[in-house]
Amino acid sequence: MKGLLLKDFYVLWKQTKMFLLMVIIYSFTPIFGEGNFSVGFTVIFCAMLPITVMGLDERAKWDRVAVCMPYSRQELVISKYILGLLCLLFAGALAAAGVFVRGFLFKSGISGEIFLSIIPIMSIGLIFQAINFPIHFKLGVEKGRLFFLIITVFIIGGLGGVLSIIKIDTASIETLLGNILLLPAGALIISFLSAMLSIRIFNKREI
């Protein structure tokens, strides 16, 4: 499993380092990104990284090689879910760091509302991955591109809804925190069910 994750991180760094640099600049520079929008962009972009890796693997016919190596099909699937979670944790840390940097260095102020938005936005990113992974394991990244675009539109719409709720309900902090804590729990359950489905799909897939 460790070897699979190292391979994925190497592929990400080799193929997307310029985009990652742009995301980091976007997160820390107030001219290009402010508040919740900046957090949302950072998280959703990082949520797409595992799909990028799957697309690159597909072009390189990696699955044909991987099934001949000492890894089970279950490990090949789970490694992508772990990669997705790690990418989201990185995005959350990056978004939080960006809020601090903008607040202290650029004197733009540190809003508790922005910090409250990080957890639900990360949860939406996890749901985004959970919906996409089974589709891509079933159809492949190229054939599943249309579904990916449709899901992305709906997820971005849902993200806007979450951000508007946070803005409206900040006066009721206890209620808001309760809702925010429910979302990651639901996202983890959905992700677990998605992983079980993806394993079943990949086990039946001919490579």
DALIN-V553412 format. One record per residue. N is the residue number from 1. SS is DSSP state (A for helix, B for strand, O for the rest). Layout:
[[N	SS] [N	SS]]
//
This chain:
[[1	O] [2	A] [3	A] [4	A] [5	A] [6	A] [7	A] [8	A] [9	A] [10	A] [11	A] [12	A] [13	A] [14	A] [15	A] [16	A] [17	A] [18	A] [19	A] [20	A] [21	A] [22	A] [23	A] [24	A] [25	A] [26	A] [27	A] [28	A] [29	O] [30	O] [31	O] [32	O] [33	O] [34	O] [35	A] [36	A] [37	A] [38	A] [39	A] [40	A] [41	A] [42	A] [43	A] [44	A] [45	A] [46	A] [47	A] [48	A] [49	A] [50	A] [51	A] [52	A] [53	A] [54	A] [55	A] [56	A] [57	A] [58	A] [59	A] [60	O] [61	O] [62	A] [63	A] [64	A] [65	A] [66	A] [67	O] [68	O] [69	O] [70	O] [71	O] [72	O] [73	A] [74	A] [75	A] [76	A] [77	A] [78	A] [79	A] [80	A] [81	A] [82	A] [83	A] [84	A] [85	A] [86	A] [87	A] [88	A] [89	A] [90	A] [91	A] [92	A] [93	A] [94	A] [95	A] [96	A] [97	A] [98	A] [99	A] [100	A] [101	A] [102	A] [103	A] [104	A] [105	A] [106	O] [107	O] [108	O] [109	O] [110	O] [111	O] [112	A] [113	A] [114	A] [115	A] [116	A] [117	A] [118	A] [119	A] [120	A] [121	A] [122	A] [123	A] [124	A] [125	A] [126	A] [127	A] [128	A] [129	A] [130	A] [131	A] [132	A] [133	A] [134	A] [135	A] [136	A] [137	A] [138	A] [139	A] [140	O] [141	O] [142	O] [143	O] [144	O] [145	A] [146	A] [147	A] [148	A] [149	A] [150	A] [151	A] [152	A] [153	A] [154	A] [155	A] [156	A] [157	A] [158	A] [159	A] [160	A] [161	A] [162	A] [163	A] [164	A] [165	A] [166	A] [167	A] [168	A] [169	O] [170	O] [171	O] [172	O] [173	A] [174	A] [175	A] [176	A] [177	A] [178	A] [179	A] [180	A] [181	A] [182	A] [183	A] [184	A] [185	A] [186	A] [187	A] [188	A] [189	A] [190	A] [191	A] [192	A] [193	A] [194	A] [195	A] [196	A] [197	A] [198	A] [199	A] [200	A] [201	A] [202	A] [203	A] [204	A] [205	O] [206	O] [207	O]]
//
